[in-house]
Amino acid sequence: MANLVGAKLVFAPFRLQKGDHKDRPYGFFPKPPVDCRYSAGGFSCVPLTERRRAACFHDWMSGDSAAAHFMKHVAKEGHTDRMVVKRSRFIGSCAPVHSKEEAKRFLEAMRKKHPKASHYTYGFRIGPTAGFEGMSDDREPAGTAGRKILFVLQRREYTDTIVVVTRYYGGTKLGRGGLARAYARACAQVLDEVGCVEV
């Protein structure tokens, strides 16, 4: 439980509910934050990142200053256009956004800027604890594009940021693994080159 950075958790014993680990009939698990979508028993089986986000969001709503330092990076606006994989061109673009409407406007701007592109995939995170997330594979095989972009943003602890990776298809299929690596690399490349601000 030491990894729950910024979370104010209340520990209490209870019997595990349906769906919990059967080999541990009793245990000490954190109670879910107020208005959390998980039940007390189910909360113990939620992935750590989801549990931490829910707890920190509760702290932020209740005025706990610890949650203010949960996320520290916001991308600057910029583009990179140097990545080509088997004749497919990948263009990474990122920008700071503070609402889903701003994220949608930036995506539409990329569509207008590259009207002949094959795919416009994206991932975004918004909010003091990145409580709002979204992504799209835009007709690429499921899980190979937008999810990889979002994963990079999560691992680097970015918030209030959108990354759009535009692809011009080069005529050669890259396969699921090749696509996943290409989109993750394009996202990481634009974040590295454009830079960020700490908040």
C-alpha positions, 0 to 999 in steps of 0.5 A: 500500500506504500505506493498509493502516493497522495492518497488518504485511505482508511483501513478497516477489516471486512469479509471479502465480497463476491468476486474477491480472492477466495484464498483470503477469507479476511483481510485489511483493504482500503475503503473506497473513496466517497462516491467511488464506483467500486464496492468495498470488496471489489475496490481491493481488486481494482488495479493500483493506478485506478485505485490511486486515481480514485483516492486522489480525486476524492482528496482533491474534491475534499481540499487535500493539498497532497492531491495537487502534486499527483500529476506534474507534467503538461505538454507544450504545443508542438509537432514532429514530422520525422518518423517513417516506418515502411513508407508510412509517415507518422506525425506527432502533435501535442497541446495543452488542453483543459476540457474535452471541448478543447481536446476535440477542437485540437483534433479537428485542427489536425484533421484540417491540417492533414486532410489526406491522412489515413488515420488520426489517432489520439489520447488525452488526459485532463484534470488535476489527477487526470481523472478524465481520459480518452483515446481513439484507434481511428480504424486501426486494429483495436489497442494498437494506436490510441491505447498506446498513446494513452499508455505513454501519457500515463507512464510519464504522468502527463495531465491536461495534455492531448497527443494526436498521431496522424498517419499517412499509410505507405502501402505496407501493413505493419502488423499489430506489434509494428503499429503499437511500437510505431504509435508509442514511439511517435507519441514519445518522440513529440513529447520529448522534442516539444517539452513540458512544463511542471505544475 
